[in-house]
């Protein structure tokens, strides 16, 4: 098999004069290119083509058993920090032919979406086990292949590499794989230490991923690839040209695989409540009140650490009505002014470290007078476990109002003097035929000199049985039977026509007898009732005798009423 250096490979592709010029250009440009050590960066030191990486012969299929340099399982990191880790990379070959000088590139910088350009951990499959730089683990491969002549010692691979079986948790187990596990044929487990990896998750996630590329050469046309023991770093030849590079622009594979490391996403939940002498509000929308003219309201602010893991530091509590409640020294920006009032006291103190799943609760007090209700929210600010990533959260709103004092009035009525009065009187009427001979009379109507007709309800006549047939009188006398419909016959020696009516009269107060031999202040009414009657003898005039009735009513009274 023919072995060539990187320079000699270029000679095989181009005429010598072009190669020299191209090499000179490459070497002249190398300081800029060497700023990155990912796959395209290093390939560009030996060739001008842009890599296509369309082949799928060799790839990093999975990364498992990620641990800290001290061997502790590594499942989380602080956002924005850098860290080192050791992991087992499952390098899988699908090609039936062997592949030589496998290069492994892992992107390490923040925001790097691939391992073609930028900062990478570049590696080869080591020829022998060695103690990882961290000093606690062995970096090695589970199945070292070397298909190229000595002194080449960059590990090779083929589809005849062993089959690796994993359980559902990613642990290596004996094949066949159990339910939920996976089977990877033609696979080497390569243990590598990766340093200065950025704890930066892709936007919208909190899980780290590993952009990576693999490269290979075809046996028979390989570049000598010799890594120095005992750490087998990524090899460069005497001309400072990389050796574990793709044999052609297609002979590489790039992908992104999950790392299984969670980045802390600092987050909080903030609630706010109120209490006054009249009671406390009820979450989630608490409201409180106090009586006029107002007084002290106590607000309770509770900040819960709802981060996916790890502690947070609470550095500030602000209120949009009362401004700064508590701010740690040096923390910026300051709270807004608030603008409604100032707190009168507080138990809130910052900074406060809040562990995952725990909370911090404190109170502040404020004076509130009558006027418009105060509606306000609290905002909590701070920094995540990494000491860099900020968080902020706002509470529910709280409404506190001052009730108006109860309005009352008292009205007292007294009797200064009685100027006039009214009385409702029930009158009786009796009509008798007092003719001396056989003169029958017909009664057809009544008239009262004060109240007018007494056969209907009208004006001051409130009720009557006069001129009413049937079992019910009219108005206020509807419970009494009527005396009979008019006209009514009054025969000599026959029964009288008797009826009643209720009537009301009013008048100024005068001295009237009280019926007990004394005089009183009262009202008086004088009237009489006449009837319309005809005789059964033609031309005979009916002479009526009707008395005049005087009614005296004494008037007195007093009253007082309180209206709330």
C-alpha positions as CSV (number, residue, x, y, z in Angstrom):
1,X,0.0,0.0,0.0
2,X,1.4,3.4,-0.9
3,X,1.7,6.0,1.9
4,X,1.8,9.7,1.2
5,X,2.3,12.9,3.2
6,X,-0.2,15.7,2.8
7,X,2.2,17.5,0.5
8,X,2.6,14.4,-1.7
9,X,-1.2,13.9,-1.9
10,X,-1.4,17.4,-3.3
11,X,1.3,16.5,-5.9
12,X,-0.8,13.6,-7.0
13,X,-3.8,15.9,-7.8
14,X,-2.1,18.9,-9.4
15,X,1.0,19.9,-11.5
16,X,4.0,20.7,-9.4
17,X,4.0,24.4,-10.1
18,X,0.4,24.7,-9.1
19,X,1.0,22.6,-6.0
20,X,3.8,24.9,-4.9
21,X,1.8,28.0,-5.4
22,X,-1.2,26.4,-3.7
23,X,0.8,25.3,-0.8
24,X,2.4,28.7,-0.4
25,X,-1.1,30.2,-0.4
26,X,-2.3,27.7,2.1
27,X,0.7,28.3,4.4
28,X,0.3,32.0,4.1
29,X,-3.3,31.8,5.0
30,X,-2.9,29.4,7.9
31,X,-2.8,31.9,10.7
32,X,-6.3,33.0,9.9
33,X,-7.6,29.5,9.3
34,X,-5.9,28.2,12.4
35,X,-8.2,30.3,14.5
36,X,-10.6,27.4,14.2
37,X,-9.8,23.7,14.5
38,X,-13.0,22.1,13.3
39,X,-13.2,19.8,10.3
40,X,-13.3,22.4,7.4
41,X,-10.8,24.6,9.2
42,X,-8.2,21.8,9.2
43,X,-9.1,20.4,5.8
44,X,-8.6,23.9,4.3
45,X,-5.0,23.8,5.4
46,X,-4.4,21.0,2.8
47,X,-6.9,21.6,0.1
48,X,-9.1,24.4,-1.4
49,X,-12.3,22.4,-1.8
50,X,-15.3,22.9,0.3
51,X,-16.3,19.7,2.1
52,X,-19.6,18.2,1.1
53,X,-19.7,15.3,3.7
54,X,-22.3,13.4,1.7
55,X,-21.0,9.9,2.6
56,X,-22.3,8.1,5.6
57,X,-19.6,5.5,6.1
58,X,-18.6,6.5,9.6
59,X,-20.6,8.5,12.2
60,X,-20.9,9.1,15.9
61,X,-24.2,7.3,16.4
62,X,-24.6,8.1,20.1
63,X,-22.9,9.5,23.2
64,X,-23.4,7.7,26.5
65,X,-22.0,7.5,30.0
66,X,-21.3,11.3,30.3
67,X,-19.5,12.1,33.5
68,X,-17.6,14.8,35.2
69,X,-13.8,14.5,35.3
70,X,-14.1,13.0,38.8
71,X,-16.3,10.2,37.4
72,X,-19.6,11.6,38.8
73,X,-22.5,11.3,36.3
74,X,-23.0,14.6,34.6
75,X,-26.6,15.5,33.9
76,X,-26.7,19.3,34.2
77,X,-24.7,22.5,33.8
78,X,-24.9,26.2,34.5
79,X,-26.0,28.2,31.5
80,X,-23.2,30.2,29.9
81,X,-20.4,28.3,31.8
82,X,-17.8,26.0,30.2
83,X,-17.1,22.6,31.6
84,X,-15.1,19.5,30.8
85,X,-16.5,16.0,30.5
86,X,-15.6,12.4,29.7
87,X,-18.0,10.3,27.6
88,X,-18.2,7.1,25.6
89,X,-18.8,7.9,21.9
90,X,-20.3,5.1,19.8
91,X,-18.5,5.3,16.5
92,X,-20.4,3.3,13.9
93,X,-19.2,2.2,10.5
94,X,-21.7,1.1,7.8
95,X,-19.3,0.6,4.9
96,X,-18.4,-3.0,4.1
97,X,-14.9,-1.7,3.3
98,X,-12.6,-0.6,6.1
99,X,-12.0,3.1,6.8
100,X,-8.7,4.6,8.0
101,X,-7.5,7.4,10.1
102,X,-10.9,8.3,11.7
103,X,-11.1,11.9,12.8
104,X,-13.6,12.9,15.4
105,X,-14.6,16.6,15.8
106,X,-16.9,17.9,18.5
107,X,-18.0,21.6,18.4
108,X,-17.5,23.2,21.8
109,X,-18.2,26.9,21.5
110,X,-21.4,28.8,22.4
111,X,-23.8,29.1,19.5
112,X,-21.9,26.7,17.3
113,X,-24.4,24.8,15.1
114,X,-21.9,22.4,13.5
115,X,-18.4,21.1,13.7
116,X,-17.2,22.3,10.4
117,X,-15.9,25.7,11.4
118,X,-15.0,27.2,14.8
119,X,-13.8,25.7,18.0
120,X,-13.7,21.9,18.3
121,X,-12.3,19.1,20.4
122,X,-10.5,17.2,17.6
123,X,-9.5,13.7,18.2
124,X,-8.4,10.4,16.7
125,X,-9.1,6.9,17.9
126,X,-6.2,6.2,20.2
127,X,-3.8,3.3,19.6
128,X,-3.6,2.4,23.2
129,X,-5.4,3.2,26.5
130,X,-4.1,6.2,28.4
131,X,-5.2,8.2,31.4
132,X,-7.5,11.0,30.3
133,X,-6.0,14.5,31.0
134,X,-8.5,14.9,33.9
135,X,-6.7,12.0,35.6
136,X,-9.5,9.8,36.8
137,X,-10.7,7.8,33.7
138,X,-9.1,5.8,30.9
139,X,-9.4,7.2,27.4
140,X,-9.4,4.3,24.9
141,X,-11.4,2.4,22.3
142,X,-13.2,-0.9,22.8
143,X,-11.9,-2.3,19.5
144,X,-8.7,-0.8,18.1
145,X,-8.2,-1.4,14.4
146,X,-5.0,-0.5,12.6
147,X,-5.1,-1.3,8.9
148,X,-2.3,0.9,7.7
149,X,1.5,0.2,8.0
150,X,3.5,1.4,11.0
151,X,4.1,4.0,12.2
152,X,0.5,5.0,11.4
153,X,-1.4,4.7,14.7
154,X,-4.6,6.7,14.1
155,X,-7.4,4.2,14.7
156,X,-9.4,2.7,11.8
157,X,-12.8,1.0,11.6
158,X,-15.0,-1.3,9.5
159,X,-18.5,-2.7,9.5
160,X,-16.9,-5.9,11.1
161,X,-16.4,-4.0,14.3
162,X,-18.5,-5.5,17.2
163,X,-22.2,-5.1,17.7
164,X,-23.0,-2.9,20.7
165,X,-26.3,-3.3,22.6
166,X,-27.8,-0.7,24.9
167,X,-30.6,-0.8,27.4
168,X,-33.4,1.8,27.5
169,X,-31.2,4.0,29.7
170,X,-28.2,4.0,27.3
171,X,-26.2,1.5,29.3
172,X,-24.1,-1.1,27.5
173,X,-25.5,-4.6,28.0
174,X,-25.0,-8.0,26.5
175,X,-26.7,-8.6,23.2
176,X,-29.5,-9.0,22.2
177,X,-30.7,-5.6,23.4
178,X,-33.7,-5.7,25.9
179,X,-37.0,-4.1,25.1
180,X,-36.7,-0.4,24.7
181,X,-32.9,-0.7,24.1
182,X,-31.0,-0.4,20.8
183,X,-28.5,-2.4,18.7
184,X,-25.6,-0.8,16.9
185,X,-23.7,-3.0,14.5
186,X,-20.1,-2.3,13.4
187,X,-19.4,0.0,16.4
188,X,-16.5,1.0,18.6
189,X,-16.9,2.6,22.0
190,X,-14.4,5.4,22.1
191,X,-13.8,7.1,25.4
192,X,-12.7,10.7,25.0
193,X,-12.3,13.7,27.3
194,X,-13.8,16.9,25.9
195,X,-12.6,20.2,27.5
196,X,-14.1,23.7,27.6
197,X,-17.5,22.8,26.3
198,X,-20.0,25.6,26.4
199,X,-23.2,25.1,28.5
200,X,-25.4,26.7,25.9
201,X,-28.6,25.0,24.7
202,X,-30.2,25.7,21.3
203,X,-32.8,28.5,21.4
204,X,-36.1,27.4,22.9
205,X,-34.6,24.3,24.7
206,X,-32.7,23.5,27.8
207,X,-31.0,20.4,26.5
208,X,-27.4,20.4,25.3
209,X,-26.6,18.9,21.9
210,X,-23.3,17.9,20.4
211,X,-22.6,19.1,16.8
212,X,-20.0,16.7,15.5
213,X,-18.2,15.5,12.4
214,X,-16.3,12.4,11.5
215,X,-13.8,12.0,8.7
216,X,-12.0,9.1,7.1
217,X,-9.6,8.0,4.4
218,X,-9.7,5.0,2.1
219,X,-7.0,2.4,2.8
220,X,-4.4,2.4,0.0
221,X,-4.5,6.2,-0.5
222,X,-4.1,7.4,3.0
223,X,-2.0,10.1,4.5
224,X,0.4,9.0,7.2
225,X,-1.4,9.7,10.4
226,X,0.8,9.3,13.5
227,X,-0.4,10.6,16.9
228,X,2.1,11.0,19.7
229,X,1.8,8.7,22.7
230,X,0.9,8.8,25.5
231,X,-2.2,11.1,24.9
232,X,-2.5,10.6,21.1
233,X,-3.5,14.2,20.4
234,X,-4.8,15.2,17.0
235,X,-1.8,14.7,14.7
236,X,0.0,17.3,12.5
237,X,3.0,16.5,10.3
238,X,6.4,18.2,10.2
239,X,4.9,20.9,8.0
240,X,2.1,21.6,10.6
241,X,-0.5,20.1,8.3
242,X,-3.3,18.0,9.8
243,X,-3.3,14.2,9.1
244,X,-6.7,12.9,10.2
245,X,-8.6,14.7,7.4
246,X,-11.1,13.5,4.8
247,X,-9.6,11.6,1.9
248,X,-11.9,13.6,-0.4
249,X,-14.6,16.3,0.2
250,X,-17.4,13.7,0.5
251,X,-15.6,11.4,3.0
252,X,-17.0,12.9,6.1
253,X,-20.2,12.9,8.0
254,X,-21.7,15.7,10.2
255,X,-24.7,15.6,12.5
256,X,-26.0,16.8,15.8
257,X,-26.8,14.3,18.6
258,X,-28.3,14.9,22.1
259,X,-25.9,15.0,25.0
260,X,-28.4,14.3,27.8
261,X,-27.2,17.3,29.8
262,X,-29.8,19.8,31.0
263,X,-29.1,23.5,31.2
264,X,-30.7,25.3,34.2
265,X,-33.6,27.5,33.1
266,X,-34.1,29.8,36.1
267,X,-37.8,30.6,36.6
268,X,-40.0,31.7,39.4
269,X,-43.7,31.9,40.3
270,X,-44.7,35.0,42.2
271,X,-47.9,35.5,44.3
272,X,-49.1,38.5,46.2
273,X,-51.8,38.8,48.9
274,X,-53.2,41.5,51.1
275,X,-54.7,41.8,54.6
276,X,-56.3,44.6,56.6
277,X,-58.2,44.8,59.9
278,X,-61.2,43.6,58.0
279,X,-59.6,40.4,56.7
280,X,-57.4,38.9,54.0
281,X,-57.8,38.6,50.3
282,X,-58.1,35.2,48.5
283,X,-55.8,34.1,45.7
284,X,-55.6,34.1,42.8
285,X,-57.3,37.5,42.6
286,X,-57.2,38.9,46.2
287,X,-58.9,42.1,47.2
288,X,-59.1,43.8,50.6
289,X,-60.9,46.7,52.1
290,X,-60.9,48.9,55.2
291,X,-63.2,51.4,56.7
292,X,-63.1,55.2,56.2
293,X,-60.7,57.0,56.7
294,X,-58.3,54.2,55.8
295,X,-55.3,52.6,57.6
296,X,-52.5,50.1,57.2
297,X,-52.5,47.3,54.6
298,X,-50.1,44.4,54.8
299,X,-48.9,42.8,51.6
300,X,-47.4,39.3,51.4
301,X,-45.1,38.5,48.5
302,X,-44.1,34.8,47.9
303,X,-41.4,33.8,45.4
304,X,-41.2,30.1,44.4
305,X,-38.2,28.6,42.6
306,X,-39.8,26.8,39.6
307,X,-36.5,26.2,37.8
308,X,-35.9,22.8,36.2
309,X,-33.2,22.3,38.7
310,X,-30.8,24.1,41.0
311,X,-31.0,27.2,43.2
312,X,-31.6,30.8,42.3
313,X,-30.7,34.1,43.9
314,X,-33.5,36.6,44.5
315,X,-32.0,40.1,44.3
316,X,-35.0,42.4,44.0
317,X,-38.6,42.9,44.8
318,X,-40.5,45.8,43.2
319,X,-44.1,47.0,43.4
320,X,-45.7,49.1,40.6
321,X,-47.6,51.1,43.2
322,X,-45.0,51.4,46.1
323,X,-41.7,51.2,44.2
324,X,-38.6,49.5,45.7
325,X,-39.5,46.9,48.3
326,X,-36.0,45.4,48.5
327,X,-32.9,45.5,46.2
328,X,-29.6,43.9,46.8
329,X,-26.5,46.1,46.8
330,X,-25.2,46.6,43.2
331,X,-28.2,45.0,41.5
332,X,-29.5,46.9,38.5
333,X,-31.7,48.3,37.2
334,X,-33.5,50.0,40.0
335,X,-37.2,49.6,40.7
336,X,-39.6,52.1,39.2
337,X,-40.8,55.0,41.4
338,X,-44.2,53.5,42.0
339,X,-46.1,56.8,42.2
340,X,-48.9,56.0,44.6
341,X,-47.3,55.9,48.0
342,X,-44.4,54.5,50.0
343,X,-44.1,51.5,52.2
344,X,-44.2,52.0,55.9
345,X,-42.3,48.8,56.8
346,X,-41.0,45.5,55.4
347,X,-39.6,42.1,56.3
348,X,-38.3,41.6,52.8
349,X,-34.5,41.2,52.7
350,X,-32.3,40.3,49.7
351,X,-30.3,38.6,48.4
352,X,-32.0,35.4,49.1
353,X,-30.9,31.9,47.9
354,X,-34.0,29.8,47.0
355,X,-33.3,26.1,46.4
356,X,-35.3,24.2,43.7
357,X,-38.9,23.6,44.7
358,X,-38.6,26.0,47.7
359,X,-40.0,29.6,48.2
360,X,-39.2,32.8,50.0
361,X,-42.1,34.8,51.6
362,X,-42.0,38.3,53.1
363,X,-44.3,41.2,53.9
364,X,-44.4,44.9,53.5
365,X,-46.9,47.5,54.8
366,X,-48.3,50.7,53.4
367,X,-50.8,53.3,54.5
368,X,-53.9,53.9,52.4
369,X,-56.4,56.7,52.8
370,X,-59.8,57.1,51.2
371,X,-60.0,57.7,47.5
372,X,-59.6,55.5,44.4
373,X,-58.8,51.8,45.1
374,X,-55.1,50.8,44.8
375,X,-54.5,48.0,42.2
376,X,-50.9,46.8,42.1
377,X,-48.5,43.9,41.4
378,X,-45.1,42.8,42.7
379,X,-42.2,41.8,40.5
380,X,-39.3,39.7,41.6
381,X,-35.9,39.7,39.8
382,X,-32.7,37.8,40.3
383,X,-30.0,35.5,38.8
384,X,-29.8,31.8,38.1
385,X,-27.4,29.3,39.6
386,X,-24.8,30.2,36.9
387,X,-24.6,33.7,38.3
388,X,-25.3,35.2,34.9
389,X,-28.7,34.2,33.6
390,X,-31.4,36.6,34.9
391,X,-35.0,35.9,35.7
392,X,-38.0,38.0,36.3
393,X,-41.6,37.2,37.3
394,X,-44.7,39.2,38.2
395,X,-47.4,38.4,40.6
396,X,-51.2,38.5,40.4
397,X,-52.8,41.9,40.9
398,X,-54.2,42.9,44.3
399,X,-57.0,45.5,44.9
400,X,-57.3,47.4,48.2
401,X,-60.2,49.9,48.7
402,X,-61.4,52.1,51.5
403,X,-65.1,51.9,52.2
404,X,-67.1,55.1,52.6
405,X,-68.5,55.7,56.1
406,X,-72.2,55.0,56.6
407,X,-74.4,58.0,56.0
408,X,-77.4,58.5,58.3
409,X,-80.0,61.2,59.1
410,X,-82.8,61.6,61.8
411,X,-86.1,63.2,61.1
412,X,-88.2,64.1,64.1
413,X,-91.8,65.2,63.7
414,X,-93.7,66.9,66.5
415,X,-97.0,68.5,66.9
416,X,-96.7,72.3,67.2
417,X,-100.4,72.9,66.7
418,X,-103.3,71.5,64.9
419,X,-104.6,73.8,62.3
420,X,-107.2,71.6,60.6
421,X,-108.4,68.1,60.5
422,X,-110.5,65.5,58.7
423,X,-112.9,62.9,60.1
424,X,-114.5,59.9,58.4
425,X,-118.1,59.4,59.8
426,X,-120.6,56.6,59.2
427,X,-124.1,58.1,58.8
428,X,-127.4,56.3,59.1
429,X,-130.5,57.2,57.1
430,X,-134.1,56.2,57.9
431,X,-137.0,57.1,55.6
432,X,-140.5,56.4,57.1
433,X,-144.0,56.9,55.4
434,X,-145.8,59.0,58.0
435,X,-148.9,59.7,55.9
436,X,-152.2,59.7,57.9
437,X,-154.3,58.1,55.1
438,X,-153.7,55.3,52.7
439,X,-151.1,57.3,50.8
440,X,-148.3,55.0,49.5
441,X,-145.0,56.7,48.6
442,X,-142.3,55.9,46.1
443,X,-138.6,56.7,47.2
444,X,-136.4,57.4,44.1
445,X,-133.3,59.3,45.3
446,X,-131.3,60.8,48.1
447,X,-129.4,64.1,48.5
448,X,-127.1,65.3,51.3
449,X,-126.8,69.0,51.7
450,X,-122.9,68.6,52.2
451,X,-122.0,65.4,50.4
452,X,-124.5,65.4,47.5
453,X,-125.9,62.0,46.3
454,X,-125.4,59.2,48.8
455,X,-126.3,56.3,46.5
456,X,-122.9,56.1,44.8
457,X,-119.3,56.4,45.8
458,X,-117.8,59.7,44.8
459,X,-115.9,62.6,46.2
460,X,-116.2,62.5,50.0
461,X,-118.7,59.6,49.9
462,X,-116.5,56.6,50.6
463,X,-119.1,53.9,50.9
464,X,-122.9,53.3,50.9
465,X,-125.7,50.8,51.2
466,X,-128.3,53.4,50.0
467,X,-129.9,52.6,46.7
468,X,-127.9,49.4,46.4
469,X,-129.5,46.0,45.7
470,X,-128.0,42.7,46.6
471,X,-125.8,41.4,49.3
472,X,-122.9,43.9,49.1
473,X,-122.8,47.6,49.5
474,X,-120.4,49.9,47.8
475,X,-116.9,51.1,48.7
476,X,-116.0,51.0,52.4
477,X,-119.4,49.3,53.1
478,X,-119.0,46.5,50.6
479,X,-119.2,44.0,53.5
480,X,-122.7,45.1,54.4
481,X,-125.9,44.2,52.4
482,X,-127.5,46.9,50.3
483,X,-130.8,48.5,51.5
484,X,-132.5,47.9,48.1
485,X,-132.5,49.4,44.7
486,X,-134.3,52.6,44.0
487,X,-137.1,53.4,43.3
488,X,-138.4,51.7,46.4
489,X,-142.1,51.5,47.6
490,X,-142.9,52.8,51.0
491,X,-146.6,51.8,51.9
492,X,-148.4,53.4,54.8
493,X,-147.8,51.4,57.9
494,X,-145.0,49.5,56.1
495,X,-141.3,49.1,57.0
496,X,-138.9,52.1,56.9
497,X,-136.1,52.3,54.2
498,X,-132.9,52.3,56.2
499,X,-129.3,52.5,54.9
500,X,-125.8,53.8,55.8
501,X,-123.1,55.8,54.1
502,X,-119.5,56.7,55.0
503,X,-118.3,60.2,54.3
504,X,-115.3,62.4,55.1
505,X,-115.4,66.0,56.1
506,X,-112.5,68.4,56.8
507,X,-112.2,71.8,58.3
508,X,-110.3,74.3,60.4
509,X,-110.1,73.6,64.1
510,X,-112.7,75.3,66.3
511,X,-113.9,74.8,69.9
512,X,-116.4,72.0,69.9
513,X,-118.0,70.0,72.7
514,X,-116.3,66.7,73.4
515,X,-119.5,64.9,74.4
516,X,-118.4,64.8,78.1
517,X,-119.5,68.3,79.0
518,X,-116.2,69.9,78.0
519,X,-114.9,71.7,75.0
520,X,-112.0,70.6,72.7
521,X,-110.2,71.6,69.6
522,X,-111.8,69.9,66.7
523,X,-113.8,70.1,63.5
524,X,-117.6,70.4,62.9
525,X,-119.9,69.4,60.1
526,X,-123.6,70.3,59.8
527,X,-125.8,68.7,57.1
528,X,-129.0,66.9,56.4
529,X,-130.3,64.3,54.1
530,X,-133.4,64.8,51.9
531,X,-135.2,62.3,49.6
532,X,-137.0,62.4,46.3
533,X,-140.4,60.9,46.9
534,X,-143.8,60.8,45.0
535,X,-147.3,59.9,46.2
536,X,-149.5,57.4,44.6
537,X,-152.2,60.1,44.3
538,X,-151.8,62.4,41.4
539,X,-150.9,65.9,42.3
540,X,-150.2,65.3,45.9
541,X,-147.0,66.9,47.2
542,X,-145.0,64.8,49.7
543,X,-144.0,66.9,52.6
544,X,-140.7,65.9,54.1
545,X,-139.4,66.4,57.6
546,X,-135.6,66.1,57.7
547,X,-133.4,66.8,60.6
548,X,-130.1,68.7,60.5
549,X,-127.2,66.8,62.0
550,X,-124.2,68.4,63.6
551,X,-121.1,66.3,64.0
552,X,-118.2,67.4,66.2
553,X,-114.8,65.6,66.2
554,X,-111.9,66.4,68.7
555,X,-108.4,66.4,67.0
556,X,-105.0,65.9,68.7
557,X,-101.7,64.0,67.8
558,X,-97.8,63.7,67.7
559,X,-95.2,61.7,65.7
560,X,-91.4,61.1,65.4
561,X,-89.5,59.0,62.9
562,X,-85.8,58.1,62.4
563,X,-84.6,57.3,58.8
564,X,-81.3,55.5,58.4
